[in-house]
Amino acid sequence: MKKLFLLFLTFAIAGCSQKKEQAATVLPYFNTPDFTPTWPDKTTDAFQKMHVIPAFSFTDQYGQQVSNQTVVNKVYVADFFFTRCGSICPIMTDNMNKVAAAFMNDRNVMILSHSVTPELDNVGILKQYAAQKHITNPNWHLLTGDKQQIYTLARRGYFADEEIGYNKDVTQFLHTENFILVDRKGHIRGVYNGTVPFEVESLIRHIKILEQEL
């Protein structure tokens, strides 16, 4: 009887541990610029009203158009930089290169790095920057385009500047260290400090989790 009880207890503990592990691997959703995490019920009508990244269209370092259609059914990371930045951007680019290396041959994972000085960072400059920074992953796109669209998308779409930047306009410079993780449906699923190696490692793990998500 005692052996049966111990066996039952072992299975019960194992079951609880498995449930905790599964719960820990379900990434939250973010619908507001204060990045309050939520775990919505996907079967409800409310889930259909979750925040999604709005439509966009930019040009990358290859002169190719990159739009929201490019990332349909892709997991991707978005960030914002400028090639003349001498502070956080080089660190961010080096850390994003670690993400790019982890998914070098994975067509299901993309990186979209938006220039916040598109009037200076044209296609030629971005291509030169990519060469200087050893950006070789073909799924990493350095983007330029209409400044108003980039800033609005950054602040209202990706919440890249968080609460403090949500209502700022294009005349107020955008400078953020955030890496934004977006799932296959266009939902924001994570925000990470792109200058901190530990957070970049978490980002890599979370991308792998989203790749397995149905």
N, C-alpha and C positions, 0 to 999 in steps of 0.2 A: 504493500500500500504506500509505504514511504517512497519507494522507487518511482511509483506511478505519479505521486505528487511532485517529486523533483523533476520528472520528465515533463509534466504539464507546465511547471514553473519555468523550465528552460525554454519551452516553445513560446510561452506567453511573453517572456522577456525578449526573445528573438523577434517576435511579432511586433512588439512595441518599438524596438530599435529600428526595425525596417520601416515602420510608419514614420518615425521621426526623421529617418534618412530621406525618405521620399518627400516629406514636407519641406525639408531643408533645401531640396533641389528644385522647388517650384519658385521661380523668380516672381517678384511682385510686378505690378503695373503702376505707372506713374501718369497721372492725369492733370496735375497742376504744377506750376513753377516752383512751389515749395518742396517738390519731390516727396510728398507724403505717399508711402507705399500702400497699395491696396491689393487684395487677392480676391477678385470678383468671381462670381458664379458665372461660368461661360454659357450656361443654359438659359440665362435670363435676358429679357429685352434690354436691360440696362447695359449689359456687356456690349451690345451693338452700338451704344452711344459713347463708348470709350474713346479717349483722345487718340487720334492717328496723325501721322505726319502729313501735312497737306502737299498738294502737287507742287512740283518744282522742275526746273530745267536749266542746266548749266553746261559749261564746256570744260573738258578736262585737259590735262597736259599733252594729250595726243591730238587735240583738236576735235575730239568726238563729243557728241551730245550725251549727257548723263541726266536722266530724269527719274521721277518716281517709278516709272515703268521699268527702268533698269534694275531696280531692287525688289521688284515683285517676287515674293516667295524666297527672298534672300534674308539672311541675318546680316546686319551691318552696323558699323560703328561710324558715328559722325563727330567731327571736331572742327575747330575754327582757328586759323593761324594767319600769319602773313610772312612772306619770305624775308623781309628786312628786319624782322623781330630779332632782337639780341638777348631777350630775357628768357621767358618760359617756352617759347616756340621750339627752339632747338632741342630742349629736353623732351618736350612732347613728341616731336618727330622721331627722336631716337627710341622713345618708349613705344610709339606706334609701330616702329619697325619690328619690335619684338612680337607684336600682335600679328603683323603681316607675315613674319617668318613662321609663326605657329600655324598659319593657314595658307601657306604659299601655294599649294596645289588644290585648294578647296574652292570650287566655283560657287559654293553656297554661302560664302562669307565675303563681304565687301567692306571697303573703307572709303568714306567720303570726307575729304579734308577741304574745307571751304576757305578761300582767301577772304579776309575782312578788308583788304585793300585791293579789290579787283581792278581798280583804275590803274594800278601799278603792276599787278601780277597778271600779265597776259599769258597766253598759251606758251609763248617762247620762254618767258621767265620761269613759269611753272615747270616746264620740261628741263630747263637748266638746273633748277632747284632739286628736282627729282634725281637727277644724275649726281649732284653734289652730295645728297643725303642717302645715296645708294638705295633708292626706292625702286625695287625690281618686281614686286608682286603686281601682276597685271590687273588685279582686282582692287588696287588702291588708286583712287582717282583724286587728283588735286584739282579743285574746281574754281573757276572764275565765272563772272557773269554780272548781272544787274545788281548793284550794291543794295538797292532798296529791297529786292527780293531776298538776298542773302541775309540781311539783318533781320527782316521780318520773320523769315523762316527760322533763323537761329533762336530768336527770342520768343516767338509765339508758337513755333512748331516744335523745336527741340528743347525749349526752356533752358538753352545753353547758358544764359546769363542769370538764371534762377529768378527769384522774386524781384531782386533789385533792378533787373534789366527788362522785365516783362513789358513795361510801358514806355521804355526809352525809344527814341526814334533814330533815324539813320545819321543824324548829326552828332550823336553821342557814341563814341568809339566802343566797339565790341572787343573785349580782350578777356578770354576765359580759358582756364586750364581743363575744363570738363570734356571727357569723352562720353558720348551718349550711345547707349546700346539699344538697338531697335530690332524687333522680331520680324518674322516673315509677313505679318499682317500690318506692319507699320505702327505698332504700339511701342512706346518707350518702356524698356524693362530694366534699365540700370543707368547710373551716372557714376563716373569714376574720375578721380583727380589724375590727370595724365602726366603729372610730374612725379608721382609717387609709385615706385616699383611694385610695392605690395598690392596697390589697387589695380595696377596693370595686370598682375598675375591673376587677380580675382576676375578681371574682365575676360581674360583668356578662358578661364574655367567656365564662366557664365555663357560665353559664346557656345561652348561645347554642349552645355545644357540646353540652350535654345535650339540647337541643331537637332536634338532628339525630341523636341516638343512637337506634339501633333496639333 
